[in-house]
Amino acid sequence: MKADRVDVRPERTDIDSNDSDLIHKHLDQAYSARFTITRAGGPSIGCSCTHSRMDIGSYAIEEIRHDGDVTLRADRVPSVVALFVRSGRADVVHGRLAGTAGPGEWVLASTGVGGVQVRLVGAELRAVVLSRSLLTEVAAIDTDAASVPRFTGLTPTTGTAGRTLEATERFLHRILTVPEPLESRVLLASAGRMLASAILTAFPNDLPADGTADTSGNAHPALLRQAIDFIQDNAAHDIGVGDVASALYLSPRTVQYMFRRHLDTTPTAYLREVRLARAREELIASDRSVTTVAATAARWGFAHTGRFAVLYRRTFGESPHETLRR
């Protein structure tokens, strides 16, 4: 994919060719991999491929057709790729996992780790491609996962899960393939998260079934706790949402979404609350002959003393001067 984020314009690429060199080059570039392609009974001579992709950065949707009996192999495909078979058959071997899909069925062609072998027999396909980082972000929002989810099977857990994924893919196909494709970053990002959630729901993986793996008594997802710890540790510094996101290798929008979903607040508001609490601790412990409210406010990132006083009273029910005079 062209980028590991959703801040790029949707971009369409197409190929319809029987030139094996051109097909190799196109597939290698599309999936950031090095493929070998063979036909049943011989090399890739005469191989015909039609491949259309709408790339949104951290995810993409595709329409694919390979004529005849074709096998594609790669030592590593870094993205997660799921195939929906419209006609023909797809047989996948991925490490120790194997899966087969016929018309109307899904199969996971790549989990983003390790080598893949995909045999396509008269196959007309639709496909979804996602970055592993997008899956990690989505998993972190709702579970205790702090690493990339590991898939444990290549076919959907239930028929309902497969149909849900198909409905999600169809929705994305409709909004992305109209004559004037949607370019709203907010909606494109939300659609990507929905697609990632559908993938994680459809295919068996090591995420906990109940959505939480935490046994410490803390119900917040691991990445949210890491974000909270980062804010707590760096509240005295000039930090913002972007710094929190960079520290956790997430997008700012994902950090904002986690705080809103689990704490019903924003990262900025949470940082302000932490700074107010630290300022109060400092005022309580300080000598008013040495410390001033203005100096304390400035140390904790409040440049406007009057604004600080309003927030302080609203939060603690007294003015900062009253706290300092104790």
N, C-alpha and C positions, 0 to 999 in steps of 0.2 A: 504494500500500500504506500501511497505517496507521503504520508505523515502519520505519526502516532498521536494524533489529536484531532478534535473536531473544530478547528478554526480556519478551515480551508474551504474553498468553494467546491461543490460537487463536480466531479470531472468524469466524463465518459470516455472510454476507450473501446475500440472494436477491432476484431480481426476475423477474416473469413478467407482461409488460405489452405492450400495443400502443399505449400513449400515447407518442408520439414525444418530447415534452418530458421525461417521466419517464425514458425510456431514455437520452436525451442526458445528463441530469443524473447518472444512475447511472454511465454509462461514463466521463464526465469525471472524476468523483470516484474511481472505481476505479483508473484509469490515470494520474491527475494530468495530464490532457491536455484539449484542446478538440477534440471530434470534429464533423465534419459527416457526416450519414448520408443516403444517397440510395438509392432503389429504382430498378431498371431501368425506364427510361421515365418517371420522375417523382420527386417529392420523397419524404420519409420518411413521408408520410401512409400509415397502414395498416401500418407496420412493426411486426413482432412479435418480441420478444426474450425469451428465458429465459436468465438468467445467475446461476449459483451460485458463490460463492467462499468458500474457507477461507483466511483470511489469517493468516500466522504472523509478520508483521513484515517481514523481509528477503526473504521469498518467499511465494508463494501458489499454490494449485491451483484450477482452475476447471472448470466444466461449462457449455457455451454452446450455444444454439440460436438461429439467425436464420432466419426463414421467408423464402422467395422468393429473389430476387436482390438483394443488398444490398451497397453499397460504403461503407466507413468510411474517412475521411481525417482525419489530424491532422498539424500542423506538427512536433510532437515528442511522443514518448512516452518518458519518462525511464527506464522499466524495460525489461528484456529479456523478450520474450514469445514463447513457442513454442507453436504450435497442432498438435494431433493430430486429424486428420480421421476421425471415425467414420462419417459419411455425407456425401454432397455433395462440394463442392469449395471450396478456398481458394486464391485468386490474390493474391500479394503483390508490390507494387512498393515498394522501400525505397531511395531514392537511386538509385544506378546498379545496384543489385541487384534481381533478380526471382526468384520461385520459385512453384511450384504444387504443391499436395498434393491427392490424392484419398483415398478410404477406406483406412485403415491406414497413412497416411503423415504425416510431420512437415513443417512449414515454419516458419521463423523469421519472425514477424510484425513484430518490433521488435528492433533491436540496442541500443536505449537512446539512440541518437544520430540526429538528423535526422527528416525527415518520413516518414510511412508512408501507404500506401494498401492496404487489404485488401478484396478482393471475395469475398463469401461467397454461394455458390449452393446453396440447400437444405441448409445446413451444420449438422451436429451435431458439436460439437467438445469435446475436453478441452484444457486449456491449463495451462501453468506460467508463472509470472511471477517474475522475480528482480531484485533491485536490482543495479546495476552494481558497487556496493561489495562485495557478496558474491562476485561473479565475480572481482574483483580480489584479494580475500583468498585465495580458493582457488587462483588462478593463482600468487600469490606464494609459497604454501606449497611448491609443487613445481617452480617454474621461476624464471627470472631476471626475470620480469615485474615491473615497478614501476609500471605504469599499467594502465588498463582494457584488457583484450584487445579487439581489433578483429576483428569477424566479416567474412569475405570471401565468404561464400555463405549462402544461405537454406535450403538443403536438406541433409540429412545426408550426410556423406562416404561412408558405406557403409550397406548394409542392416543389418549387425550393429550399427553405432553407433545407428541409429534404433531397433532393437529393444531395445537396452540402455537407452536413454532411456525407451522405453515401459514397460519393466519397472520402472524406478526410479519413474516417475510412478504406476504402479499400486500399488506398495508404499506410497508416500506417501498415495495416495488411501485405501487400506485403513486406515492407522493414524490418519488425520485425520478420517474420516467415520463412524467407529463411533459408537454412541449416546453414549458418554462419551469424547470426543476426548482423545488423549494430551496431557499438559501438562508432561512432563518437559523442562526446558530443555536438558539435556545431549543427550538424544536428538533433540529438535527441531532443535538447532543442527547436530548431526552429519548429520541427514537433509537439511538445507539444503545443507551442503557436498557431500554425495553428489549431490544434484540439480544443483548448479552444476558439479561435475566431469563429470556425464553430458552437460550442455549443451555444455561446452567440448570434450568428446570427440566429440559427435555432429556439430556444425556447424563448417565450416571457419573458421579464424581465424588470426591472425598469431603465435600462440604457437609456439615451436620444437617440431618433431615429436619430438625426443629429450628434451624436458623441460628443456633448459638452453640459455641463449643467452649464457652468460658466456664471454668469451674471455680473461679476465685471469688465469686459473689458479686462481681462487677458485670452488669448486664450490657454495658456499652461495647460496640465492636472494637476490635484491637486497634485499627487505624484511627478511630475517633479518640481512643485513650492516648495514642501517641501524639495526636494533634493537641489534646489538652495538656499533656506533659510538656510539649514544646512551648506552648504559650506560657505555662507556669514558669518554666525555666528561663524564658527570654522576655518576660513582661517588662523588664527595665530597659530593654533595647528598642530601637526603632524598627518594629516588625509590623507586618500586615498579613493579609490573607495569602498573598503571593509567596511570602517567606514560609508560611506554614505548609502550603502546597508543595513547594520545592523540597522542603525537608522530608516530606513523606512520599515524594515522587508521584503526586496526584495533581489533577487539574484544580485550579481555584474553585471552579463550579462544583466539583465533587466535594471539596472541603465544606463549602457553604451548604450543600445538600445534606451532608452528614449532620452538621450542627442543627439545621432546621428540623430534620427528621427525628433525631433522637433527643435533642435538648430544647427544641422549640425556640431557638435563638440563632444569632449569626456569629461567625467567628469574631467579627469586629466588636459586637456587643459583649461577647464572652471575655475578650481581651480587656475591654473597658471595665468590666466587673472585677476582674483580677487586679487591675491597676488600682481601682478604688479601694479594694480590700487591703492591698499592700500600703497604699497611702495612709489608710486609717491605722494600720499597725504601726507605721512610722510616727504618726502624730501622737498616738497613745504613749509610745516609748520615748518621746522627745521632750526636751526642755524648751519651753516657749521662749526663754531668753536667748536661745541659740538657734532654734529652728523657726521658720515662718511658714505659713500656709502656702504662700506663693512658691517658695523654694521647694516644698514637698510636692506640690502639684506639678511643677515643672520637671522634677526628677522622675515622675511617673507618667510623663507624656501629656500632661494637660497644660497647654500653652496659655489658655485663657482662665485666669483664676476665678472669675465670676461664673463661668460655665461649670468649672470644677465644683464650686460651692453649691450650685443648684443640683447637680448630679449627686453630690455627697449627701445633701440633706434629704433628697428624694430616696436615697438608698438606705441611709442609717438613721433618719429621723432627727438629726441634729446637724448643726453647721460644723465645718472643720475647725473653726476657731473655738467652738465649745469643747470639742474633743481635745484640742491642744491645751486648753486652760485647765484641764483636770489635774 
